[in-house]
């Protein structure tokens, strides 16, 4: 019924991810490395383009090397889609590329921040220094962001720090891009609290609360720090099952061991 489309036949766990992503405009694919989460994202894009829901997709990646890897995957799984990777170009050339006819634009998180002019500016107030987030040209940023109806956040744990520019830039993309998908094999290390910021960018707080305070009240224990005078919060392991169930409607987890139909790696 959903009419999913792909060029290279996906494996079972990828088909499940594609169907889940078509049923939900936002979804987090927690697939371990080598299980084909890029294939899932490209199949979603192909289908949404076919359904006239998406004209242009932004792919954000952690490093320049990932841009080349994505372009190779696009050629393999979606060769009919034109794509451009923003690497060694001037800012003006990058902006021209953004406004071009390419269906997919791949850029690093840091490169995206530079494009929209987002940075920390240190302001002095007497002897004290405070950091504030500044967008040099809000009109330009809005114009660039409005080009995309779909965003894929690769290695989405890059946005785990809710005080980072990467998180704030992701929040800005919620307005113009109704279709947002996260990809990561390791969304957090020991503290599941890191998931709050990532899920907020995807579903605007539906899963884990509209503010970090709501999440901490629901899933954390608190203890006063006698040095700072503030409270320290720690994830309550007794609530892990409840936490995972809460994520079940818009996040899918697969380990490599669970993907039994994958071919054996040789060599």
N, C-alpha and C positions, 0 to 999 in steps of 0.2 A: 504493500500500500504506500509506503514511503518513497518508493521509486529511487532507491540509492543507486548511484552510478560510480563505476570505477573502470580503469583501463587494465590494470593488472589485478588478477583475482586475489582478494584478501583472504587471510586465514580466518578461522572461526572467531578468535578473540578480537580481530580487527573488525569483522562484520558486526559484532555486538557493539563495539565502540562507535562505529559509523551510525548504526540505527539509534543508539542512545543520543548521539550528537544531533541527529535530525529531529528527534523528539524534544530536545532541549536546546534553546538558542545559546545557552552557556553550559559548558561541561568541562570537567578536569579529568584528563586521561593520565592516570598514574601507572604508566607502563614501564617496566624495567628496560634498560638499554638492550637494543637488538630485537625488540618485540614489534617494531613497526608503527610507532605512534605517528610518525610523519606521514605514512601512507593513510592513516585514519584521517588526519587533518586535510590532506589533499583530496580525498574522496568526498569529504564533507563540502569542501569548496566547490568541486566539480558539480555536485548535486545542487547546491544552493545557487550557483550560476545558472544551471539549466532551469531552475524554478524561478529565475529572474528575481531572486532575493538579494543577490550580491553582485556588484559590478567590479569591486576592487578589494583586495585583501592585503593587509599588512602582516608581515611575519617578523617578530622581534626575537633576536637570538643573542646569546651571551658574548660571542667572540667573532672576529672576522673569519676564522676558519669555518665556522658554522654556516656562513653565507654560501661558500662554495659547496658545502655538503647539501644544503637545501636546494641549490640550483640543479645539482645532479639528481636529487630525488624528484624534483619537478619534471625534469626531462624524462625520467624513467616512468613515473606514475601518472603524469598529467602533461604530456608533451604538447598538447594543443593550446595550453595556457602560456602566454608570454610572461616572462618574469625578468626582473632586474635586481641586481644586488648593489647596494650603495656602499662602496668601499673607498677607493682612492679618487675622490672627486672633490671639486670645490663645493662650497655650500650652495652656490647658485646652480651648479650643474646637478646637484642632488635634488634641488627643488624642481628643476625642469624635468628630471627623471620621474619624480613623484607625480607630476601632472601629466605624464605621458599615457600611452594607451596600454601599458603593461598591466596585466590582471593582478600580478603578485609583485609586491615590493618587499625585499628582505633587507633588514638593517639591524645593526647591533643596538642593544638598549642604550649604550652610551651615545651612539650616533644619533639615535632618535631624540635624546635629550638636547643635543646640540642643534638639531634641526628645528625644534620648537622653541629653542632659546631658554630652556629651563636650567637654572643653576642656583647655587647658594651664594648669597651676597652677605658679607659680614658688615654689619653696621655698628658703629660705636655710639654708645650712650654713656657719656661721661667716661668713667674708667672701666665700665663693663662692656662686653661684646656680646651681641646676640645674633643668631643666624636667622635669616628669613628666606623663604623661597620666592624667587622673582622670575617672572616670564617677561623677557625683554619686549616682545611684541605679541601681545595676547591675540590680536586680530590675525596675524600671520599663523600662529599656532592653531587657532580655530579653523582657519582655511585649510591647512595641511591635514588636520585630523578629520575634517569633514569629507575627505576623499574616500575614506574606507568605511565599508559596511561590515567587514569581518576582520577580526584580529586573532592571530595565533601567537600565544606567548610560549616560546620554546624555553625549556629549562626555567620554568616559571618561578622556581624558588629564588630567582634573582630579585623578586619583589617581596620577599618574606619580611623585610624590615619596613614596618609601617611608617617610619620617619624618613625613609630614603626618597630620593627623587624618582627612582624607578617606580615605586609604589604610587607616588603622586601623579606621575605621567600616565600610569595605567588607569587611575581613577578618571582622569580627563577623557580617556577613550571610551568610557562607558556611555556617554551621551551620543556620539555619532555612530558607534558600531554596536548594533544590537546582537550580533553574533560574535561571541568571544569564547575561545577555547584555550585551555592551558595544557601544556605537555611537560611531564617531569617524571623521572624515575625515583628521585629522592626529594620530595617536597619539604622535608624537614629532617633533622638528625635525631635529636633526643626530645625536643620540646615541640609537641603538636601545636602550640600557640602560634608558631610560624605560619600555620595554615590560614589563620584568620585574615591576614592582609591579602593573600592570594584569592581566597574565596570571596572576599568583599569586592575585588575588582571584577570577578566573574558574575556574581549574582546580587551585588549591592546590599549584602548583609542578610539575605534571606536564610542562608544556611546557619551562619555562626554569629549573627547579630550585626546591627548597624554600627556598633561601636565596640572597641576592644574591651571596654568596661563590662558590657553585657556578656561577652564571651568569658571573661575572667570570673564573673559572678556565677556563671553556670557551670564552668568546668575546672576552675582552679581553687586551690587553697591559698590563703594569704597569711603572711607573717610580717610583723613590723620589723623593719631594719633599724636597729638602735643607733647606727652611725648616721644614716641619712634622715631618719624620722619618717620615711615613707614605707609603704607596704611592698614586700616582695611577693610575687605570685608564682605558684608552681602548679603545673598541670596535675590534676587529681587522677591517678591511675585507676581508681575505682570506677571512674566514669568513661573509660576508654571505649567500652562496648556501645554505650549510649552515643558517644561522640562519633564513632564510625557509622552507626546507623543513621545519624543525622546527615551525614555526607552522602549517603547511599543514593539519593535522588538525582545527584548531579556530579558524581565522581565515580570513576571505575578504576579498580586496582587489579593489575595482572603482574605476576612474577614470571620470570622466564620458565620456571619449572611447570607452571600451569599451562603454558602454550605448547602442548604436546604435539601439535601438528606442524610446528616449525621444522625446517630441514636441519639435519645435523651439521654442525660447523666442522669443516675439515681443513687440514693444512696448518 
